Amino acid sequence: MRIPRSVREADVAGKIVLVRADLNVPLENGAVADDTRIRASLPTLRLVLDRGATEIHVCSHLGRPKGVDEAFRIAPVAERLHELLPDDRIRVLENTRFNPGETTNDEGFARELANGCDLYVDDAFGSAHRAHASTEAVARLLPAYAGLLLEEELRNLGKLLGDVERPFVLVSGGAKVDDKLGVLQHLGGKADSVLIGGKMAEQLRVENPLDFDVVLPTDVVGAAAFEADAEAAVYSVDDLPEGWLGLDIGPETRAAFADILSTAKTIFWNGPMGVFEWPRFAAGTRAVAEAVAGNRDAFTVVGGADSVRALNELGLADRISWVSTGGGASLELLEGKELPGVAVIPS
């Protein structure tokens, strides 16, 4: 795994630094609902400030607006960042996706971002898989360095691509196999066990495109409709009534998955085991989260917004070896792909 040159090597004293952070956080009623990603950006910002930068311009996208959209103004995020790190030298730029040149990797927009700045630091691992103006084009205009979070993401996720301590267990869930097929194909073949939950399990039961065996649920929490308060009961997968939906893994499967995870030495988990947003169908995701966090002898990596959210809600994130801030970026890295935002930074 190539690690690009670090911000630790940069001479920032007396300079204006452009930092690409990942401040794409959920908003509720005009305020930040989860500041995990904002907090993850703080170590790099503190380092640059402590080493004497005269000013930091922080840029990030927020959501997926099509042009200027008042609902995605960066102001609430900037306010929260300044609460966590009150320093007048920090200036948060407006949502990069308000400019159409962001997603087209336009050099003109990159020049606007770089204007007046002396160097660039990319600390947005969650966007490193996108060749956008704020992640790729601007790095060709200024001396570019990797931020502390970007470095740590590459180091920890990179460990899964090398020689791992065994048994190695991969846990995958969520709605679509296609979203994670690349990771399953690239990593699953080297894993000792691949545990599958969520709607993915139903798809793989019908047709498995993988060239290795996976462990599928033997029982599910079935529901009469896709509703939080629908009639529900536990069924073996073969006895689920016609027309009913499996919205969580059942107790037998939870115990089996937990048993496999308890003996693992390396674990990667991405994706919930069911519709965990609804309490009646959250037990499977909770059981996996507790099993992964409970194995203190293993090197554990958790990625994906839903899995990370589950850990945070359960208060288990600090018991995981590495919690990745990257969703699509972590999956593409673990597929073996080169990330444009990383490739552009010199070693």
C-alpha positions, 0 to 999 in steps of 0.5 A: 500500500503506497502512502502519500507524503504526509502533512507532517512533512509540510512546512506550513509556518506563515502559509495559507493552507487549503484543507479538503476535509470530509464534512459531509454530515447529516443535518436535521432541522438545520443543525448537524445531527452527527459530527463524527466526520467533523471530529475526525478532521480536527487532528489535521487542522490542529497540527496545521494551526500548531505549526504556524499556518496563518490561515486555513481554508477548509473545503468540503461537499455536503450532500448531493445538491444540483447547484446552489441549494439552501438546504445544503449550505455549509453554515451549520457545519462551519458553526459546529467546526468552530465550536469544536475548534475555535480559531479565527484562522479557520475559514470554511468555504461554501459547499463545493458541489454548489459549483458544477465544476466540482464533479467535472474535475474542472481546472477553473474551479480548482484554481478558484479553490487554490487562489491565495493558498500556498499548499494543499492537504487532502484529509477527505478519505471519504471522497478520495475515490472521486476525481473531483476538482477539490480532491484531484485537480487542485492537487495538481496546482499546489504542493499536495500532502495527505492529512492525518486521517487519510494516512490512517485510513490507508494504513489500517484498511491496507492491512486487510489487503496484506497478510492477515492474522487468521482466522479472517472473517468478512461480514457483509450486509445491506441491500444490494450485492452489486454495491459490494460485489467487488470487495467480496470477490477481492477479499472474500476469497482470502477470508476463512469465513464470509458471513452475509446478512440483509437483503444481500443474503436473499440475492445470494441464496437465489444466485451466488456469483462468487467462486467461494462459499458464504455463510447465509442466515438459517432463520430470519425475522419475517414481516408481513410488510415493509413497515416498522410496526408490521406483523412479524415473527421468527421463521426458518428461511425455508418456512417464511410465508409467501409474500413476507419479507425477511427484515433481520437475521433470526436468533439462530443465525445471530448466535452462529455469526457471533460464534464465528466472530468470537474466534476470529483474529481479523474482522472486516464488517460492512453493512447491517444485517437488517432494517436496523433503523426500526428497533424491532428489526435491529437485533441482528445488527446489534448482535454482530456489532457486539460480537465484533466489539467483544473480540478484543484479540482481533484486529477489527475494521468497520466501514460503511455509514450504517455499520458505523452508525450502529456502533455509535448508537450502541457506544461500541466504536471505541472498542473497534481497532479502526472505524473507517469514515469512508463508505465508497472509498473504503470499498473501492480501496478494498476492491484493489482500485487506485483512488484518484485523490490518493494517486495524485499526491506524491510519495 
